Amino acid sequence: MIVHITRRVEWATAVSAPTFRPASLDTEGFIHCSTPAQLLGPANALFRGQAGLVLLCIAPEKVRAPIVYEDCYGTGQPFPHVYGPLNRDAVVAVLDFPPRADGSFDLPPDLAEGDTDLS
């Protein structure tokens, strides 16, 4: 499974469309994703303290657009990037992703327990 962090309102808007097209697809050419093991790094660096977030849990085998694992950030870790719109049927679960009181994030229990089959 791979995951994408987005705002609940953005996902709610996308539910009526056949594909999800976050702004990064137009500005950078891909949709940023992480593996569950990588998730907290970008979450705490880029979304710290932000409320109203959800995690899109994505089954890579259902994604119609190419997924490329690459290190675009000089971290030494290849992150999954979806190079095209995300077909909604590839999203197998949507999990609330609230920050803790100090603004940092914890893995949701389903991901922390290693449950990668959320379909």
N, C-alpha and C positions, 0 to 999 in steps of 0.2 A: 504494500500500500504506500501511496504518497499522499501528502497533505498540502493544502493551500490555505493560507490565512486570508480572510476577507471580512468585510463588514457585513453584518446581518442584513442591513438594508440593501446592499448591493446584490447579495444572493437572492433576497426576496424579489427584487426587480427581475432577476434573471430566470426565476422559476417559470415564468410564462413564455420564455424563449427556448428554442431547441438547443442553443449553445450558450455558454457563459464566456463573456469577453471582457475581462478586467482591463483597466486602462493600460497596464503594462504590455498587453499584447500589441497595442498600437504604438506605444512609446519605445518599447524595447524589443518587440518582435516575439516575445514569449511570455508564458505565465510562470511565475516563480513558484516552485514547490520545494518540499523537503521530505525526507524520510522521517518517520516518527523519531528516530534517534537524533536527527539534526534539528528538529523543530524548535527547541528552546533557544538555540543560538540566535537565529533571526528574529524570533518572537520578542526576546528581551532586548535585542539591539534596535529593532525597527518599530515595535509596537508597544513598548513599555508604557503602562498606565492607560492604555486605550481600552475603553469599554465598548460593548456592542459588537464584539468579534465572534466569528465562528470559524471552525475548521472544516473544510471540505475534505472528506476522506475519499480518495480516488483509487479505483481499481485500475492499475496501469494497463492490464490486458483489454480493458474496455474502451480506452482512450483511442479515438480515431486519428488524432493529430500525432505527429512524431514526438516522442519523448527523448530528449538528449540529456545525458548526465555530463555536466561540465563544471569546471571550477572557473567561474567568471570573476571571482572576487579575491583571488589570491589567498584563499584559506587552506588550500591543500585538500579540500573535500569536494568531490563532484556532487553538485545538487541537481535534482531532476527539473528540467524545464520543458514545458509543453509548448511546442512550436505551432500553435494554431488554436482556434476556439476549442473550448472544452465541452464535449457533448455531455448533456446533463445526465444521461443514463450511466455514465462512468462514475458519478458521485454516488457512493454506496451508503454514506452516512454524513450527517451534518451535526457537529458537536459544538455546543456553546464553549467559548474560550474566554472566560472572565479573568482579569488580572487579580492578583492577590492585593492585600491592603497596601503593600509597598510598591505596587505597580508591576512587579515581575510576574512571570507565568509559571505554572506547573503543567505537566502533561495531564490531560483529562484521564480519569480512571480507566476508561476503555483502552486508551493508548498506552498508559503506564503499565497496565497488566499484560501488554504484549498482544492484545486482541486485534490482530490485523485483518480478521475476517468479520467485518461489521455489516455485511449485506443481509 
